[in-house]
Every structure is written in structure tokens, then in C-alpha cells.
Amino acid sequence: MRRTVRSVNIAVLKNELSRYLSEVRQGEEFLIRDRDTPIAKIIPLRHAVEPEAEELTLAAAGKLRLPETSLPASFWSMPAPRVTLKRVVAAVRAERDEE
């Protein structure tokens, strides 16, 4: 059974981001709204992306664009990049020097 997608306005999300991300880790999904206009959706990465009824309605009204493709299963088994702290610090310093 699919869960209902809950909505949250940006101001509330910003003030309570850690709590909302904790709920996303537990499988919750949130539709992000800017002054009650849907602008984004936060979903757990492990879940398949299938549009909810509300999303289909918003897409039909031209207020939401559905994704064209989903990530392949092989994406999740790819190794994470390994970057040393020394290289990260050097990259940050180089970027600062460019400004």
C-alpha cells in the first residue's frame, strides 16, 4: 500500500529541516510548496518513482512536470567516489582564489 504524500511550505521545511529529513529516511514523502504552489518533491532515494494521484492531477493542470526517466538499479550499486580530505581542501582553496 502506498503512503499519502504530505505537503509542507518552504518556511516550515526550512525551520524544521532535520525533522523532515528524518521522516524521509523513514520512508515519508513530501510535496514542497511555495505559497501553496507545488514546486518540488522530496522522496527517499530507495523508492521507485511512480506518480501519485495528486501529482498526476497537477501534471494534467500544467503545474507539475513528471520525470521522464528513473534511475537504473545499477546506479545504487555503483561505488561512491573516494576523495581525500587533502584534495577537497585544495579544491576549495583553489575555488576561493579564483574569486
Order of alpha helices (4+ residues) and beta strands (2+ residues): beta-alpha-alpha-beta-beta-alpha-alpha-alpha
